[in-house]
Amino acid sequence: MADQKKGKKKGKADQLTALWHRLPSEIIPEILLWLPVKSLCRFRCVSKSWLLLILDPKFVKNHFNKAIEHEHVFYQRRKLLFTDEKINSLYFFDLDEYLNRYNDNPFLNGIGNRNNNVGDYDGDLIVTRLKLPSYLPCFRQFQNEKWSLVSFCCGLVLFKLGVEYYVANPATRKYKILPDLIPWPEAPPFMPYNGFGFDHSTDDFKVITSKCSKDGIEFMVYALKSSSWRKIQRRFPYYAGPPRPLAYRSGPGQRRFPYSTGRARAGILLNGRLHWLMRRLEDDSQVIVSLCLADEEVWEIPLPIDFDVGALHTLELGLFFNDSLCIAHVFVTGMTLDPTSAITLHDEFWVMKEYKVAESWTKRILSSGLEGYLLPSSYQRENHALFWVGECLGQRVYNIKDLCCQRLSIPGYPTVTGAGFYVESLVSLDTGRGSLCSF
């Protein structure tokens, strides 16, 4: 009986092989473009011609474009990547498939249901863990620090541990440790801004980081093809953090810099540029600073007209459904010396409908009823979208129709320290320079 089953399987395999050989050669690449990355990684072993095809940069680009051009392919390849309290692990899973289990959930269907969490599922949840080797030097040097997810672009992920940067492709299970930064004149530098994106003018990925000093901010650029860092030979008149006390700005020649202010911010990628919220050195006013990945020029984008931002207000920059800059503005009223006085938390949300046009800023009402700002992720479905809440990175599924939200829980992972979305791709990190590692 066992031999009979083996014979049937072999017969089917032979039939499929014969069918593939009868197909016109130009049809095979088109078929493969629709397949997931995991399957294509296996199919590289079929033959030398298939290996060369799947590794071909043109095929890699066309394969990624399938997800951009076809919505159902995009949903199949989109994954949620997150970190937890473990310092050497990344996790990813298919959030679209996960939420499809809740098709009868009234909240996800736009009816509204504030009683239950989205994600209280007691079945199997396939979460893939990407564990980095514990022998890496970074674990000995930064053993008490956690991974920090920085940015996502074309299926690649930039993350950080201590002062070391890593670029990874979770779909192909490859990652690259970036070389050390060029030494700064003084150490340790305060590096509040970083980012990651694709430069179409050079067909290359770039990592951006920065250094703040009393005279402004400097940017460093890492190019994936050259596997090296270089400094942009210009200092820009901005700084990070809250407004400086008057003692820090008593005169042009007496200005000192509060190095301890602020925390690391990831640049928002839009229109080939990275964007951060910064403050001008000259008057401490806030502004959006935009750096072009192609020519490395810097623009200023104004905040909403008559936008009143106090010293204790919280502003966070984000991307509204992948095509518009947005600002989450959280502030408190009613604070007095009386401990019994009522305190009210206000949550404003602004969207720039037309890029670089100050008059196009529009206020949106997105009330979460939570202690923290709502900031959109890149995840959106028919009736709802996923938002991050505050700096604790709580996840909320927001109903677009009735403007309410629910907590999204990931069973078995109560503590999420960082999260973001990427689209699976075949993009290679092997540029012939630097070492390439596997998870």
Buried (B, 14 or more C-beta within 10 A) or exposed (E): EEEEEEEEEEEEEEEEEEEEEEEEEEEBBEEBBEBEBEEBBEBBEEEEEBEEBBBBEEBBBBBBEBBEEEEEBBBBBBBBBBBBEBBBBBBBBBBBEBBEEBEEBEBBBEEEBEEEEBBEBEEEBEBBEBEBEEEBEBBEEBEEBBBBBBBBBBBBBBBBBEBBBBBBBBBBBBBBBBBEBEEBEEEEBBBBBBBBBBBEEBEBBBBBBBBBBEEBBBBBBBBBBBBBBEBBEEBBBBBBBBBBEEEBBEEEEEBEBBBEBBEBBBBBBBEBBBBBBBBBBEEBEBBBBBBBBEEBEBEEBBBBEEBEBEEEBBBBBBBBEEEBBBBBBBBEEEEEEEEEEEEEBEBBBBBBEEBBEEEBBBEEEBEBEBEBBBBBBBBBBEBBBBBBBBEEBBBBBBBBEEEBBBBBBBBEBEEBBBBBBBBBBBBBBEBEBBEBBEB
